[in-house]
Amino acid sequence: MNDLIDLFNSGTPAPTLRNGTVSGVRRSPLDSPSNGSKGPHIPLPDYNASSISVLEGLEGVRHHPGMYIGGKDEKALHHLFSEVIDNSMDEAIAGHASVITVSMAEDGFVTVTDNGRGIPVDPHPKYPDKSALEVIMTVLHAGAKFDNDAYQTSGGLHGVGVSVVNALSEVLEVEVARNQTLYRQTFSRGLPTSRLEIVGKAMNRRGTMVRFKPDPEIFGADVRMNPARVFSVARSKAYLFGGVEIRWSCAPALLGEGSSTPETATLRFPNGLRDYLAQEMEGKDLVVDQMFTGRNNKESVHGTVEWALCWMVEDDGFTHSYANTVPTPEGGTHESGLRSAMLRGLKDHAERIGQSRRMTNVIAEDVMATCAAMLSVFVRDREFHSQTKDRLATPEAGRIVESVVRDAFDHWLAASPQQALKLLDWVVDRSEERLRRRQEKEVARKSATRKLRLPGKLADCSKAGTLGSELFIVEGDSAGGSAKQARDRATQAVLPLRGKILNVASAGREKTSNNQALSDLTQALGCNTGAAFNEDDLRYEKIIIMTDADVDGAHIATLLMTFFYRQMPELIDGGHLYLAVPPLYRLTLGAKSVYARDDADKERLIKSVFKGNAKVEIGRFKGLGEMMPSQLKETTMDKAKRTLLRVAVDREARSETGETIERLMGSKPEARFTFIQERAAFADDAQLDL
């Protein structure tokens, strides 16, 4: 490839295509024409042993850093710090270190110190002229983590981490306090700049100190680590292992004005991920108050698991996972095990309480959609997809996570039945929302080239534009016929619905989507439902529910309001939904007639208008369909005379409204039964209208 680049840079004419053949390129003997003709060729150097380059030591790392740390960007730069602190964390997890110190200096140096065993400094058996420390720092694939002898669990895997940091550092210094003696050695760009030397006694000190400065030749002249990012990594390590204390310090000059990163801090979190998630969720509304957290304290044959989960009301979910304290942003087998445990656990709980049918269409995506999850595993036989360790590949990790978490989840759900039911309802809602979005995409795709088709029973208004237009949703064809005659054809549209519509609060997603009446209503409005709702596409300024002034009419109005609250809450918030107030009685005395909304209004009018005259003729409307169009217009549809009630939801009481609707209209009849029992004293059996 380099020879070809040199060719183009030399000014030699480029190869050209003529009559389907390439000219200007030397052919090999196998490609020579059968007629023996010789065309122009490109002189290439001989390919022999001298063409083979051998990169010594850590030269390969400097030539291709992306293979080891993922590139030369900011993320890769900070990966150097992760490699160093991971070694100290491995010492802590193994029980040999309790304190790790991290400091950032104004001159660009980052220092990580632990009180562990210290890197071995005796001569290495394979390299007797070098100490083990020098071998670890300068030779790829040299380390103590290939088996489980020195470390039961560790983040290291390939024996390349700290040597890569050395290769990509302008200066790196190592101090080891071991056997009451302090040793030091310095390096630059992967090469030792001094021999291992004894500095002196170290009576009250042990462990390893690594001090390094990233190389500007690799990362650029203005290379400098971000204190906030380094502090975040250090803090996450403290959360992941409650047995370690991390002491942080940073030069004030590195912290900008108003920075939230402290100059000094002591990081110790005995409750681990529980503390981590509690801090992340501070100030957020949660679906269930109690977080699901735990750990298997007794280490199994293959490793241990710690987790903390909760479900957010307004935010999208996330999963932060770690393997042997190493972040795994791309997930892996441990995350798969967690998702499987949560789905199966919730489905089993639904089956135990007799609601398994509601979970039929639920998948792991629905359970985790708004779930904030922290997961940490410690496994012996760790496998990652690359040196950057972004994704865990250990199959056994998935199995142990699923087993441990699912058993704990079963107990957590059983111990808090009310919280478990709220979570179940929330997950089912997420499932229905997902199915609705998918169906809406399919419908949008199928109808993208079609013109708007309105329901056949809709009597639309003639006015162009939304302003001033109204849609009356009426009960039945008979009432629809009267309303169509009574309306103002320019601004008022009428859509008759046949009987009681589906109760969307208790029906599943499939029933709701297949209901013809709701489909006609949605089509007439034109604004779509759920996440696809668009107020700009609403075809009418006012949506008016007009039902009979009796118990059945009130029930139908309630079903419609439930539909709008669940499927189009923005329509209510926008002030578009109203209730018509038709009369229940007509009071007549001689040539004088008035209309009463209900029994109380009837008694008031008899006393105030007719002065209690016993000869007042009282007529009761059985329904809107029995009213003459002129009467319906006069009492209910004439904008100058009618009364409308706007439907609104108090924003401060929105959660209470949702709970009330779920209690009275939801899928749990026992909740309604309890509601009736609590209000039995207010019922008058003699007045029940059946």
C-alpha positions as CSV (number, residue, x, y, z in Angstrom):
1,M,0.0,0.0,0.0
2,N,2.8,2.4,0.8
3,D,4.5,1.6,-2.6
4,L,1.2,2.5,-4.3
5,I,0.9,5.8,-2.4
6,D,4.5,6.6,-3.4
7,L,3.6,5.9,-7.0
8,F,0.8,8.5,-7.0
9,N,3.0,11.0,-5.2
10,S,5.8,10.6,-7.7
11,G,3.8,12.0,-10.7
12,T,3.6,8.7,-12.5
13,P,0.4,8.5,-14.6
14,A,-2.4,6.7,-12.9
15,P,-3.8,3.5,-14.2
16,T,-6.7,4.0,-16.7
17,L,-9.5,1.8,-17.9
18,R,-9.7,1.3,-21.7
19,N,-12.1,-1.1,-23.4
20,G,-12.7,-3.0,-20.2
21,T,-9.0,-3.5,-19.4
22,V,-6.7,-1.7,-17.0
23,S,-3.6,-0.1,-18.4
24,G,-0.7,1.3,-16.5
25,V,-0.4,-1.6,-14.0
26,R,2.3,-4.3,-14.1
27,R,0.9,-7.7,-14.6
28,S,2.1,-10.8,-12.9
29,P,3.2,-13.8,-15.0
30,L,-0.1,-15.4,-14.3
31,D,-1.9,-12.4,-15.8
32,S,0.3,-12.1,-18.9
33,P,-1.6,-12.1,-22.2
34,S,-1.3,-15.3,-24.2
35,N,0.1,-13.4,-27.2
36,G,3.2,-12.5,-25.1
37,S,2.7,-8.8,-25.5
38,K,4.3,-6.6,-22.9
39,G,2.6,-3.4,-21.7
40,P,3.8,-0.6,-19.5
41,H,4.5,-1.7,-15.9
42,I,5.1,-0.1,-12.4
43,P,8.5,-0.9,-11.0
44,L,8.0,-2.3,-7.5
45,P,10.8,-3.1,-4.9
46,D,11.6,-6.7,-4.2
47,Y,9.6,-8.4,-1.5
48,N,12.1,-10.2,0.7
49,A,13.1,-10.6,4.3
50,S,14.1,-7.0,4.7
51,S,10.4,-6.0,4.0
52,I,9.4,-7.6,7.3
53,S,9.3,-5.1,10.2
54,V,9.6,-6.3,13.8
55,L,8.2,-4.0,16.5
56,E,10.1,-4.5,19.8
57,G,8.6,-4.1,23.3
58,L,5.7,-1.7,23.3
59,E,6.3,-0.1,19.9
60,G,3.2,-1.8,18.6
61,V,1.0,0.0,21.2
62,R,2.4,3.4,20.2
63,H,1.8,2.6,16.5
64,H,-1.8,1.4,17.0
65,P,-3.1,2.6,20.4
66,G,-6.7,2.1,19.2
67,M,-6.2,-1.6,19.4
68,Y,-5.6,-1.3,23.2
69,I,-7.6,1.8,24.4
70,G,-10.1,2.3,21.6
71,G,-8.4,5.4,19.9
72,K,-6.8,8.7,20.8
73,D,-9.9,10.6,21.8
74,E,-11.0,11.8,25.3
75,K,-12.6,8.5,26.2
76,A,-9.3,6.7,25.3
77,L,-7.3,9.2,27.2
78,H,-9.2,8.6,30.4
79,H,-9.1,4.8,29.9
80,L,-5.4,5.1,31.0
81,F,-6.6,6.1,34.5
82,S,-9.1,3.3,34.5
83,E,-6.3,0.7,33.8
84,V,-4.2,2.0,36.7
85,I,-7.0,2.3,39.3
86,D,-8.3,-1.1,38.3
87,N,-5.1,-2.7,39.5
88,S,-5.4,-1.0,42.9
89,M,-9.1,-2.1,43.0
90,D,-8.1,-5.7,42.3
91,E,-5.8,-5.5,45.4
92,A,-8.7,-4.2,47.5
93,I,-11.2,-6.8,46.3
94,A,-8.6,-9.5,47.0
95,G,-8.5,-8.2,50.6
96,H,-5.0,-6.8,50.5
97,A,-5.7,-3.1,50.2
98,S,-8.2,-0.8,52.1
99,V,-7.2,2.7,50.9
100,I,-6.6,4.1,47.4
101,T,-5.4,7.6,46.9
102,V,-6.1,9.5,43.6
103,S,-4.6,12.9,42.9
104,M,-4.3,15.2,40.0
105,A,-1.5,17.8,39.8
106,E,-1.4,21.1,37.9
107,D,1.5,19.8,35.8
108,G,-0.7,17.1,34.2
109,F,0.4,14.2,36.3
110,V,-2.1,11.7,37.7
111,T,-1.1,9.6,40.7
112,V,-2.8,6.4,42.0
113,T,-1.5,4.9,45.3
114,D,-2.8,1.9,47.2
115,N,-1.8,0.1,50.4
116,G,-1.8,-3.3,48.9
117,R,0.9,-5.9,48.6
118,G,3.0,-3.9,46.1
119,I,4.2,-5.1,42.7
120,P,6.9,-7.8,43.1
121,V,10.4,-6.4,42.6
122,D,12.5,-9.6,42.6
123,P,14.1,-10.8,39.4
124,H,11.8,-12.5,37.0
125,P,12.5,-16.2,36.3
126,K,12.2,-15.7,32.5
127,Y,14.1,-12.4,32.4
128,P,16.7,-12.8,35.2
129,D,18.3,-9.5,34.4
130,K,15.0,-7.6,34.9
131,S,12.8,-7.2,38.0
132,A,9.2,-8.4,37.9
133,L,8.2,-4.7,38.1
134,E,10.1,-3.8,34.9
135,V,8.7,-6.9,33.1
136,I,5.1,-5.9,34.1
137,M,5.6,-2.3,32.9
138,T,7.4,-3.1,29.6
139,V,6.3,-6.5,28.3
140,L,2.8,-7.1,26.9
141,H,0.9,-10.1,28.3
142,A,2.8,-10.0,31.6
143,G,0.7,-10.1,34.7
144,A,-0.6,-12.2,37.7
145,K,-4.2,-12.5,36.5
146,F,-4.1,-15.3,33.9
147,D,-5.1,-17.8,36.6
148,N,-6.8,-17.5,40.0
149,D,-3.7,-18.0,42.2
150,A,-2.8,-14.4,43.0
151,Y,-6.3,-13.0,42.4
152,Q,-9.7,-14.8,42.9
153,T,-11.4,-12.1,40.9
154,S,-9.9,-9.2,39.0
155,G,-10.6,-6.7,36.2
156,G,-7.3,-7.5,34.5
157,L,-7.4,-10.2,31.9
158,H,-4.7,-10.0,29.2
159,G,-1.7,-8.6,31.1
160,V,-1.5,-5.5,28.9
161,G,-3.3,-2.7,30.9
162,V,-0.5,-0.9,32.9
163,S,2.1,-1.7,30.2
164,V,-0.2,0.1,27.7
165,V,-0.4,3.1,30.1
166,N,3.4,3.1,30.2
167,A,3.7,3.0,26.4
168,L,1.4,6.0,26.0
169,S,2.8,8.1,28.8
170,E,5.4,10.8,28.4
171,V,6.7,10.0,31.9
172,L,5.7,7.2,34.2
173,E,7.0,6.6,37.7
174,V,6.4,3.6,39.9
175,E,7.1,3.3,43.6
176,V,6.7,0.1,45.5
177,A,6.8,-0.2,49.3
178,R,7.4,-3.9,50.0
179,N,9.1,-5.7,52.8
180,Q,9.7,-2.4,54.6
181,T,11.8,-1.2,51.6
182,L,10.9,1.5,49.1
183,Y,11.7,0.9,45.5
184,R,11.4,3.3,42.5
185,Q,11.8,3.0,38.7
186,T,11.0,5.6,35.9
187,F,9.9,5.1,32.3
188,S,9.2,7.2,29.2
189,R,7.1,6.1,26.3
190,G,7.3,2.5,27.3
191,L,11.1,2.4,27.9
192,P,12.8,2.4,31.3
193,T,14.8,5.5,32.0
194,S,16.3,4.2,35.1
195,R,17.1,0.9,36.8
196,L,15.0,-0.3,39.7
197,E,16.6,1.5,42.7
198,I,16.2,1.2,46.4
199,V,15.1,4.6,47.8
200,G,15.3,3.8,51.4
201,K,13.3,2.3,54.3
202,A,9.5,2.1,54.3
203,M,8.7,1.2,57.8
204,N,5.0,2.4,57.9
205,R,4.1,2.1,54.3
206,R,3.3,-0.7,51.8
207,G,1.7,-0.9,48.4
208,T,2.2,0.7,44.9
209,M,2.2,4.2,43.6
210,V,1.9,4.9,39.8
211,R,2.4,8.5,38.7
212,F,2.0,9.1,34.9
213,K,1.5,11.9,32.4
214,P,-0.2,11.1,29.1
215,D,2.0,11.6,26.0
216,P,1.2,14.7,23.9
217,E,2.7,12.9,20.9
218,I,-0.2,10.4,21.1
219,F,-3.1,12.6,22.4
220,G,-2.1,16.1,21.2
221,A,-0.2,19.0,22.5
222,D,-3.1,20.3,24.8
223,V,-3.6,16.9,26.4
224,R,-5.1,17.1,29.9
225,M,-7.4,14.8,31.8
226,N,-10.8,16.1,32.9
227,P,-10.9,16.2,36.8
228,A,-14.7,15.7,36.7
229,R,-14.4,12.5,34.7
230,V,-11.5,11.1,36.7
231,F,-13.5,11.9,39.9
232,S,-16.6,10.2,38.6
233,V,-14.6,7.0,37.8
234,A,-13.0,7.0,41.2
235,R,-16.3,7.5,42.9
236,S,-18.0,4.7,40.9
237,K,-15.2,2.3,42.1
238,A,-15.9,3.2,45.7
239,Y,-19.6,2.4,45.2
240,L,-18.8,-0.9,43.6
241,F,-16.8,-2.2,46.5
242,G,-17.9,-1.1,50.0
243,G,-14.6,-2.4,51.6
244,V,-12.4,0.3,50.0
245,E,-11.9,4.0,50.9
246,I,-10.8,6.2,48.0
247,R,-9.2,9.6,48.9
248,W,-9.4,12.2,46.2
249,S,-7.5,15.4,45.7
250,C,-7.1,17.8,42.8
251,A,-5.1,21.0,42.2
252,P,-7.5,24.0,42.5
253,A,-6.1,25.4,39.2
254,L,-7.5,22.4,37.3
255,L,-11.1,23.1,38.5
256,G,-12.9,25.8,36.7
257,E,-15.0,28.4,38.4
258,G,-18.2,26.9,39.7
259,S,-17.0,23.3,39.2
260,S,-19.0,20.7,41.1
261,T,-15.9,18.5,41.4
262,P,-14.4,18.9,44.9
263,E,-10.8,19.7,45.6
264,T,-10.6,16.9,48.2
265,A,-13.0,14.1,49.2
266,T,-13.1,10.8,51.0
267,L,-15.2,8.2,49.1
268,R,-16.5,5.3,51.1
269,F,-19.9,3.7,50.6
270,P,-20.6,0.6,52.8
271,N,-24.1,0.1,51.2
272,G,-22.5,0.0,47.7
273,L,-24.9,0.2,44.8
274,R,-27.8,1.1,47.0
275,D,-26.1,4.4,47.9
276,Y,-25.1,4.9,44.3
277,L,-28.7,4.6,42.9
278,A,-30.2,6.6,45.8
279,Q,-27.9,9.5,44.8
280,E,-28.8,9.2,41.1
281,M,-32.5,9.1,41.9
282,E,-32.5,12.1,44.2
283,G,-35.4,14.4,43.4
284,K,-37.0,12.0,40.8
285,D,-40.6,10.6,41.0
286,L,-40.6,6.8,41.3
287,V,-43.3,4.3,40.3
288,V,-42.7,2.3,43.6
289,D,-41.2,3.9,46.6
290,Q,-39.0,1.0,47.6
291,M,-35.9,0.2,45.6
292,F,-35.1,-3.4,44.7
293,T,-31.6,-4.0,46.0
294,G,-29.5,-6.9,47.2
295,R,-26.3,-9.0,46.9
296,N,-25.5,-12.6,47.5
297,N,-23.2,-12.3,50.5
298,K,-22.0,-15.9,50.3
299,E,-19.6,-16.1,47.3
300,S,-20.7,-18.9,44.9
301,V,-18.4,-21.1,42.9
302,H,-18.3,-18.7,40.0
303,G,-18.7,-15.2,41.6
304,T,-20.9,-12.7,43.4
305,V,-23.7,-10.4,42.3
306,E,-24.9,-7.0,43.6
307,W,-27.8,-5.0,42.2
308,A,-30.0,-1.9,42.8
309,L,-33.1,-1.1,40.7
310,C,-36.0,1.3,40.7
311,W,-38.6,2.5,38.1
312,M,-38.9,6.2,37.2
313,V,-42.2,7.9,36.3
314,E,-40.9,10.5,33.7
315,D,-37.5,9.4,32.5
316,D,-36.2,6.7,30.3
317,G,-34.4,3.8,31.9
318,F,-30.7,3.0,31.9
319,T,-28.5,0.1,33.0
320,H,-25.0,0.8,34.4
321,S,-23.2,-2.6,34.7
322,Y,-19.8,-3.6,35.9
323,A,-17.7,-6.7,35.9
324,N,-15.0,-6.9,38.5
325,T,-15.4,-3.1,39.0
326,V,-14.8,-2.6,35.2
327,P,-17.6,-0.6,33.5
328,T,-19.3,-2.5,30.7
329,P,-21.2,0.2,28.8
330,E,-22.1,-2.2,26.0
331,G,-23.6,-4.7,28.5
332,G,-23.0,-8.4,28.0
333,T,-24.1,-11.7,29.5
334,H,-24.6,-10.2,33.0
335,E,-27.1,-7.7,31.7
336,S,-28.9,-10.3,29.7
337,G,-29.3,-12.4,32.9
338,L,-30.7,-9.4,34.7
339,R,-33.3,-8.7,32.0
340,S,-34.4,-12.3,31.9
341,A,-34.7,-12.5,35.7
342,M,-36.9,-9.3,35.9
343,L,-39.2,-10.5,33.1
344,R,-39.7,-14.0,34.4
345,G,-40.0,-12.9,38.0
346,L,-42.8,-10.4,37.2
347,K,-44.6,-12.9,35.0
348,D,-44.5,-15.6,37.7
349,H,-45.9,-13.0,40.2
350,A,-48.7,-12.1,37.8
351,E,-49.6,-15.8,37.5
352,R,-49.6,-16.2,41.3
353,I,-52.1,-13.4,41.7
354,G,-54.3,-14.5,38.8
355,Q,-53.3,-11.8,36.3
356,S,-51.1,-13.8,34.0
357,R,-53.3,-12.8,30.9
358,R,-52.2,-9.2,31.4
359,M,-48.6,-10.1,30.9
360,T,-49.1,-12.1,27.7
361,N,-47.5,-9.4,25.4
362,V,-45.0,-8.1,27.9
363,I,-41.3,-8.4,27.0
364,A,-38.1,-7.5,28.8
365,E,-38.0,-4.2,27.0
366,D,-41.3,-3.2,28.8
367,V,-40.0,-4.1,32.2
368,M,-36.7,-2.2,31.7
369,A,-38.2,0.8,29.7
370,T,-38.1,3.2,32.7
371,C,-35.9,1.1,35.0
372,A,-32.8,2.6,36.5
373,A,-30.5,-0.4,37.1
374,M,-27.1,-0.8,38.7
375,L,-25.5,-4.2,38.4
376,S,-22.1,-5.4,39.5
377,V,-20.7,-8.9,39.2
378,F,-17.4,-10.4,40.4
379,V,-16.5,-13.5,38.3
380,R,-13.3,-15.6,38.2
381,D,-13.4,-16.7,34.5
382,R,-14.0,-13.3,33.0
383,E,-14.1,-12.9,29.3
384,F,-14.5,-9.5,27.5
385,H,-15.0,-8.8,23.8
386,S,-11.9,-6.5,23.6
387,Q,-9.1,-5.1,25.6
388,T,-11.2,-2.0,26.4
389,K,-13.6,-4.5,28.2
390,D,-16.8,-2.7,27.1
391,R,-18.8,-5.9,26.9
392,L,-18.7,-9.0,29.1
393,A,-18.7,-12.3,27.3
394,T,-18.6,-14.8,30.2
395,P,-21.6,-17.2,29.7
396,E,-21.6,-18.2,33.4
397,A,-22.1,-14.6,34.5
398,G,-25.6,-14.5,32.8
399,R,-26.6,-17.7,34.5
400,I,-25.6,-16.7,38.0
401,V,-27.2,-13.2,37.7
402,E,-30.5,-14.7,36.5
403,S,-30.5,-17.3,39.3
404,V,-29.6,-15.0,42.2
405,V,-31.6,-11.9,41.1
406,R,-34.8,-13.8,40.2
407,D,-35.0,-15.6,43.5
408,A,-34.5,-12.3,45.4
409,F,-37.1,-10.6,43.1
410,D,-39.7,-13.2,43.8
411,H,-39.3,-12.6,47.6
412,W,-39.3,-8.8,47.1
413,L,-42.6,-8.9,45.1
414,A,-44.3,-11.2,47.6
415,A,-43.2,-9.1,50.5
416,S,-44.8,-5.9,49.1
417,P,-48.0,-6.9,47.3
418,Q,-49.2,-3.3,46.8
419,Q,-45.9,-2.1,45.4
420,A,-45.7,-5.2,43.2
421,L,-49.2,-4.5,41.8
422,K,-48.2,-0.9,41.0
423,L,-45.2,-2.1,39.2
424,L,-47.2,-4.7,37.3
425,D,-49.7,-2.1,36.2
426,W,-46.9,0.2,35.1
427,V,-45.1,-2.5,33.0
428,V,-48.4,-3.5,31.4
429,D,-49.0,0.1,30.4
430,R,-45.5,0.3,28.9
431,S,-46.2,-2.9,26.9
432,E,-49.5,-1.4,25.5
433,E,-47.7,1.8,24.7
434,R,-45.0,-0.1,22.8
435,L,-47.7,-2.1,20.8
436,R,-49.6,1.1,20.1
437,R,-46.5,2.8,18.7
438,R,-45.8,-0.2,16.5
439,Q,-49.3,-0.3,15.2
440,E,-49.3,3.5,14.6
441,K,-46.1,3.2,12.6
442,E,-47.7,0.4,10.5
443,V,-50.9,2.3,9.9
444,A,-48.9,5.4,9.0
445,R,-46.8,3.4,6.6
446,K,-49.8,1.8,5.0
447,S,-51.8,5.1,4.7
448,A,-49.0,7.5,3.8
449,T,-50.2,7.8,0.2
450,R,-54.0,7.7,1.0
451,K,-56.3,10.6,1.4
452,L,-58.1,11.2,4.8
453,R,-61.0,8.8,5.1
454,L,-63.6,9.9,7.7
455,P,-66.1,7.5,9.4
456,G,-69.3,6.9,7.5
457,K,-71.6,8.1,10.3
458,L,-69.8,11.4,10.8
459,A,-71.8,14.4,9.7
460,D,-68.9,16.9,9.2
461,C,-69.1,20.6,9.3
462,S,-68.4,22.7,6.2
463,K,-66.1,25.3,7.9
464,A,-62.5,25.1,6.8
465,G,-60.0,25.3,9.6
466,T,-60.2,24.3,13.3
467,L,-61.1,27.7,14.9
468,G,-64.7,27.8,16.0
469,S,-65.5,24.2,14.9
470,E,-67.2,21.6,17.2
471,L,-67.6,17.9,17.3
472,F,-70.6,16.5,19.2
473,I,-70.2,12.9,20.3
474,V,-73.7,11.6,20.8
475,E,-75.2,8.4,22.1
476,G,-76.9,6.3,19.4
477,D,-78.3,6.8,16.0
478,S,-81.6,8.3,17.2
479,A,-79.9,11.1,19.2
480,G,-77.5,11.5,16.3
481,G,-80.4,12.1,13.9
482,S,-81.9,14.8,16.1
483,A,-78.4,16.4,16.6
484,K,-77.7,16.5,12.9
485,Q,-81.0,18.4,12.3
486,A,-80.4,20.7,15.3
487,R,-76.8,21.6,14.5
488,D,-75.2,24.6,12.8
489,R,-73.9,22.8,9.7
490,A,-71.2,25.4,9.2
491,T,-69.4,24.9,12.5
492,Q,-70.9,21.8,14.2
493,A,-70.1,18.2,13.3
494,V,-71.9,15.1,14.8
495,L,-70.6,11.6,15.4
496,P,-73.1,9.1,16.7
497,L,-71.7,6.2,18.7
498,R,-73.6,2.9,19.1
499,G,-74.2,2.3,22.8
500,K,-71.5,2.1,25.4
501,I,-67.9,2.3,24.2
502,L,-65.1,0.0,25.4
503,N,-63.7,0.7,28.8
504,V,-60.0,1.3,27.9
505,A,-58.9,1.2,31.5
506,S,-59.7,-2.5,31.9
507,A,-59.3,-3.6,28.2
508,G,-56.0,-4.8,26.8
509,R,-54.2,-3.2,24.0
510,E,-55.5,-5.6,21.4
511,K,-59.1,-5.0,22.3
512,T,-58.7,-1.2,22.3
513,S,-57.0,-1.2,18.9
514,N,-59.6,-3.4,17.3
515,N,-62.7,-1.5,18.7
516,Q,-64.5,0.1,15.8
517,A,-66.2,2.9,17.7
518,L,-62.9,4.1,19.2
519,S,-61.3,3.7,15.8
520,D,-64.0,5.9,14.2
521,L,-63.6,8.5,16.9
522,T,-59.9,8.7,16.6
523,Q,-60.2,8.9,12.8
524,A,-62.7,11.8,13.1
525,L,-60.4,13.8,15.4
526,G,-57.4,13.2,13.2
527,C,-54.8,13.9,15.9
528,N,-53.8,10.3,16.7
529,T,-53.4,8.8,20.2
530,G,-50.6,8.1,22.8
531,A,-47.1,9.2,21.9
532,A,-48.2,10.0,18.4
533,F,-50.8,12.6,19.5
534,N,-50.4,15.9,17.6
535,E,-52.6,18.8,18.7
536,D,-51.9,20.6,15.4
537,D,-53.7,17.8,13.6
538,L,-56.9,18.1,15.7
539,R,-59.8,18.8,13.3
540,Y,-62.1,20.6,15.8
541,E,-61.6,23.3,18.5
542,K,-64.1,21.7,20.9
543,I,-65.0,18.1,21.5
544,I,-68.4,17.9,23.2
545,I,-69.7,14.7,24.8
546,M,-73.5,14.9,24.6
547,T,-75.3,12.0,26.3
548,D,-78.6,11.4,27.9
549,A,-79.2,13.1,31.3
550,D,-79.6,9.8,33.2
551,V,-77.4,7.1,34.7
552,D,-76.6,5.3,31.4
553,G,-75.7,8.6,29.9
554,A,-73.4,9.5,32.8
555,H,-71.8,6.0,32.4
556,I,-71.1,6.6,28.7
557,A,-69.7,10.0,29.3
558,T,-67.4,8.5,32.0
559,L,-66.2,5.9,29.5
560,L,-65.5,8.5,26.9
561,M,-63.6,10.7,29.5
562,T,-61.6,7.7,30.5
563,F,-60.7,7.1,26.9
564,F,-59.5,10.7,26.4
565,Y,-57.6,10.7,29.7
566,R,-55.8,7.5,28.9
567,Q,-55.2,7.9,25.1
568,M,-55.2,11.7,24.6
569,P,-54.4,13.5,27.9
570,E,-53.0,16.5,25.9
571,L,-56.4,17.1,24.4
572,I,-57.8,17.6,28.0
573,D,-54.8,19.8,29.0
574,G,-55.4,21.9,25.9
575,G,-58.9,22.7,27.0
576,H,-60.6,21.0,24.1
577,L,-62.9,18.5,25.9
578,Y,-66.4,19.5,27.1
579,L,-69.6,18.0,28.5
580,A,-73.0,19.1,27.2
581,V,-75.7,19.7,29.7
582,P,-79.0,18.5,28.2
583,P,-82.2,18.7,30.2
584,L,-83.9,15.8,32.0
585,Y,-87.3,17.5,32.4
586,R,-89.6,19.9,30.5
587,L,-91.9,21.9,32.7
588,T,-95.0,23.5,31.1
589,L,-97.8,25.7,32.4
590,G,-100.0,27.1,29.7
591,A,-97.8,28.7,27.0
592,K,-94.7,28.8,29.2
593,S,-92.1,26.1,29.1
594,V,-88.7,25.8,30.9
595,Y,-86.2,22.9,31.1
596,A,-84.6,21.4,34.2
597,R,-81.3,19.6,34.2
598,D,-82.1,17.2,37.1
599,D,-84.5,16.7,40.1
600,A,-83.0,19.4,42.2
601,D,-83.2,21.9,39.3
602,K,-86.8,20.8,38.6
603,E,-87.8,21.6,42.2
604,R,-86.1,24.9,42.1
605,L,-87.8,26.0,38.9
606,I,-91.3,24.9,40.1
607,K,-90.8,27.2,43.1
608,S,-89.1,30.1,41.4
609,V,-90.8,30.2,38.0
610,F,-94.2,28.7,38.6
611,K,-94.5,29.7,42.3
612,G,-95.2,26.2,43.4
613,N,-98.3,25.8,41.1
614,A,-99.4,22.2,41.3
615,K,-100.8,22.2,37.8
616,V,-97.3,22.4,36.2
617,E,-97.0,19.7,33.6
618,I,-93.8,17.7,34.0
619,G,-92.4,15.8,31.1
620,R,-89.3,13.6,31.5
621,F,-87.0,13.0,28.5
622,K,-86.0,9.3,28.2
623,G,-83.2,10.3,25.9
624,L,-81.9,12.9,23.5
625,G,-83.5,10.9,20.7
626,E,-87.0,11.8,22.0
627,M,-86.3,15.5,21.9
628,M,-87.4,17.5,18.9
629,P,-84.5,18.9,16.9
630,S,-85.7,22.4,17.8
631,Q,-85.7,21.5,21.5
632,L,-82.2,20.0,21.4
633,K,-80.9,23.1,19.6
634,E,-82.6,25.4,22.1
635,T,-81.4,23.6,25.2
636,T,-78.1,22.0,24.3
637,M,-76.5,23.0,21.0
638,D,-77.3,26.7,20.5
639,K,-74.0,28.5,21.4
640,A,-76.0,31.5,22.7
641,K,-78.2,29.6,25.2
642,R,-76.5,26.3,26.0
643,T,-74.3,25.3,29.1
644,L,-71.0,23.5,28.6
645,L,-68.8,22.0,31.3
646,R,-65.1,22.0,30.4
647,V,-63.3,18.8,31.5
648,A,-60.0,19.6,33.3
649,V,-57.4,17.8,35.4
650,D,-55.7,19.6,38.3
651,R,-52.0,19.3,37.5
652,E,-51.1,19.1,41.2
653,A,-53.5,16.2,41.8
654,R,-52.8,14.4,38.5
655,S,-51.4,11.3,40.3
656,E,-54.5,11.1,42.5
657,T,-56.7,11.5,39.4
658,G,-54.9,8.6,37.8
659,E,-55.3,6.4,40.9
660,T,-59.0,7.2,41.1
661,I,-59.6,6.4,37.5
662,E,-57.7,3.1,37.9
663,R,-59.7,2.3,41.0
664,L,-63.1,2.9,39.5
665,M,-62.5,2.0,35.9
666,G,-59.5,-0.4,36.0
667,S,-59.3,-4.2,35.7
668,K,-59.6,-4.9,39.4
669,P,-63.3,-5.3,40.4
670,E,-62.3,-5.7,44.1
671,A,-61.2,-2.0,44.1
672,R,-64.7,-0.9,42.9
673,F,-66.3,-3.2,45.4
674,T,-64.3,-1.6,48.2
675,F,-65.3,1.9,46.9
676,I,-69.0,0.9,47.0
677,Q,-68.6,-0.5,50.5
678,E,-67.0,2.6,51.8
679,R,-69.9,4.7,50.5
680,A,-72.8,2.4,51.3
681,A,-74.2,4.9,53.8
682,F,-74.8,7.4,50.9
683,A,-76.8,5.0,48.8
684,D,-80.6,5.0,48.9
685,D,-81.9,1.7,47.8
686,A,-85.4,3.0,47.2
687,Q,-84.0,5.6,44.7
688,L,-81.7,3.2,42.7
689,D,-82.4,3.7,39.0
690,L,-81.9,0.2,37.5
